[in-house]
Amino acid sequence: MRRIGIDVGGSTLRVGEVDVASGTLAGPVDAIPMPTGARPDDVLKALAASPVLRAGEGPVGLAFPSVAQHGVARTAANVDRSWIDLDVAAAFTRLTGRPTVFVNDADAAGLAEVRFGAGRALLAEAAAGGPPASRIMVLTFGTGIGTALFLDGRLWPNAELGHLMLPGVTDTDGEGWAAASVRTRLALDWFGWTRRVNDYLRELHRLLWPDVFIVGGAVSEHAGEWVPLLECRARVVPAVLRGHAGVVGAALAAADEPRSAA
């Protein structure tokens, strides 16, 4: 079975068809620049015009940087504030005629990693008597920081822990301190940036005590350069699906919950 997955990022919209039985892409991903202003009408119309979307059929999964509650965007991170309280699922269904499942972008990436990526390997290892992996946190470092919490493979949705305040940091939250965009903005090397990421991991661990952190996002392609620099009492492993995790996870959400939002 195939489903269309959409991942809305801070600068790029990605649309792909996914074989949800294997978690693999069924063709090329359509990468669309974020329309100026990131307003709802412009973004949804750009997505609806994607050749990949138009060639597919069935329910669509739409992953978005927002608390996604029953099809409605409750927050707006790095996009126009007019998204707040918009029934995005219903709006996209009206535009495309396709049932739409609306999910938080980090939750989508987490679903993909736990079902087909690093999380699946961790759970299998634990089931065979290896290190415990019942409490997994998936972190995506990009324009902001996305967080997805899993207990025994089950998701607790909309964990907005990128906005956690860190001890000694008073002028910004966790993602303002340690997102990948901060590394770019401050021209930090990997060592300088991971010192900030370690501050963030330390506070997450102090509060939640996960068994494993799976780390990915926009910097996944360079995991070999920065993941070994991380210091944490929990295991830290790199994400496997990297830049495609959001598309794959959105498609999985559409397959798991194929309802019309209209």
N, C-alpha and C positions, 0 to 999 in steps of 0.2 A: 504494500500500500504506500502511496506517495501523498505527501501534503506539501503545501507551500508554507515556508517559514519566512517571516520578515523581521529584521533586526534594525531598529532605528537607533543610530548612534549620534553622537554630538555633531559629527561632520559628514557622515555617510549613511545612506539608507541601503540595506542589503536585502535582496530578495532571492530566494533559492528554492528549488524543488528538492525534497528530501525523501529518500527511502526510509520510512520510519521503522521498518523491521530491522534494519542494519545501522541506522544512524549515519548513513553516507549521503553525500550530495548526488543527485541524479543528473546533474548537468552544471553548467557554469553559473556562478552567482552574479546577479545583476547589481552593480554598485552604482548608486545614484547620489550625486552631491546633495547635501542638505539644502533645501531652498532657503534663500536669505530670509532671516527672521524666524524661521522654524515655526510658522503658524499652521494651525490645523488644516485649513482648506488646502494650502499649498502642499503640505507634506502628504496628505492623503491622496490628492490628485496625482502627485508624482508617483506614488506607490501604485495606484490603480492603473497607471499607464505602462507599468513595467511589462515587457514582452514575456518574461518568465511567469508572472502572475497570470497574464491573459491566456497563456498556453496551458495552464494547469486547470484543475477542477477540484471541487469539494471544498471543505472548510479550510480557512486560512488562520495561521497563528501569527499574531502581531505582537512582538516584544518591544517594549517602550521604556524609557527612563522615567518611570513614575510608579507610585503605588497604584496598582491595578486592582480595583475592587469591583467585582461583578460587572466587568466591562467598562467601568468608568475610571478615568484618570483623576486621582485625588491630589497629586502633587505634580510639579513640572520642574525637572532638573535639566538645566542647560538647553531648554526650549522655551518658547513663548508661554507666558502665564495663562493665556486663553485656553490652554489645554485643560486647566484645572476644572473638574466637575463635568467635563465633556464625556458623554457616552461614546467612547471611541469605537467600541465594537459595533454599536448600532449605526454610527455614521459611516463606517467602512462597508458594512453590509449594504446600506442603502446605495452607496456609490458603486459597488462591484456586483451586487446580487449574490455574494458569497457569505455563508455563515462565518463569523469571525470570533476567534478566541483571543482576548486581550490579556497579556501577561507582563509582569515586570521583567525588564531585560536581564537583570542578574539572575532572577529565578529561572529564566529560559536557559541561560548559559549553564546554570547549576544542574538543571534537569538533564541536559545533554551530557555533561561530564559524569554525573552519577550513573546514568544509564549506559553510556557507550564510551566514556573516556576514563580519566584517572580514577574516578570514584568506583567504577565497576571493578577495576583491578584491585582497589583497596578492599572492597567488600568481599570479593572472592578470596583474597589473601586472609582476611579475618575469619571467614567461614572455614578455612582450612587449618585454623589454629594459629594464624599469624597475629601480628599486632592488632589491637582493637581499632575499629573504624565505625563505630555506631554513631558517633557525633562528628559530622563533617561540615566544615564551612568552606564554601566556594567564594573566592574574592576575585573581582575583575577590576583591574587598574587601567583606567582610560582617562577620559575627560573628568570623570569623578571616580568614586569607588563603589562598586556594586557588591552586595553581600547576599548569599543564599545559604540558609540553614537547613540541614538534613539530620533527622534522627532515624536510624535504621532504614535509610533510603527514602524516607518520607519527608517531603518539603514543608517547612513552615514559611508561607509566602510573605512577601513584602517586608523583609527585615531591612530597614533603612539604616544600617549600622555604619555606613559611610559618613553619617552625620554625627557620629559619636564624638564627644569632646575629650581631648587627651590631657592628662595631667601636665601642668606647666605650659600648655598652649592655650592662650586666652583670646587670640584674635581670629581664630578660624576653627573649623571642625576637622575630623579625620581626613576627609577627602581634600580639604583645602591645604592640609599639611603633607599628604603623602600620595595623592593621585599621580598617575603618569604624566598628566598635563603640567603638574608642578615641576617635575624634573625638566620638562622642555622650557617652561617659562623662566626658571631660575638657572638654566644651563648647568644643571648638576651632572656630575659623572655618576656611574652606577653605584659607587661606594657612598657618595654623598646622599643619593636618593634613598638607597636601602637603609641608611641610618634612620631616616624618617619612617620608612615602612616598618622597621623593627619597633619603633615607638608605638605604632598603630597595632601591630600584632601583639605586643606585650599587653596592651590594654584590653584587646579583645579576649586574649587568653585569661587574663585576670578575672574578667566578668563571666565568661561562658565556658571555659575549660573544654574546648573541642579536642577530639583525638587527632584530627588532621585538618590542616589548611590546604586547599587546592587553590593555587594562585595562577591567574591568567589575565586576559584582557588584551588591550592594545599592545602591551609590551611582551606578549607571549613569544613572538618570534625571536626574542633575545633572551629567553629564559636561562640559557647557559651562562649568561654574563652576570645576572643579578640574583637568581634564586639561590646559588651557593653562598651568597653573602648574607642571607637571612638568618636570624638567630631567634629561636623560639623553643619553648619547652614542649610544644606539640610538634608532630611531624609536619613538614612543609614539602609539598610535591608540586611540580608544574602541571598545569592543565595540558591535556592532550589535543583537544579539538581546536584550540587556539582561536583564530579569528572567525571560525565558522560556528562556534558553540551557540551563539545567539540564534542564528538561522535554524540550526538543527533543533535546538530546544523549543523554539516557537512552533516548528512543525510537529514536534512531539506533543505539545500542548493541544494543538488542533486535532491530533489523532486521539488524544486521551479524553477530550471534552468537546465532541463535535455538536455544538448547539448553535442555533441561530440567535444572534443578539438583537434582532429586529423586534 
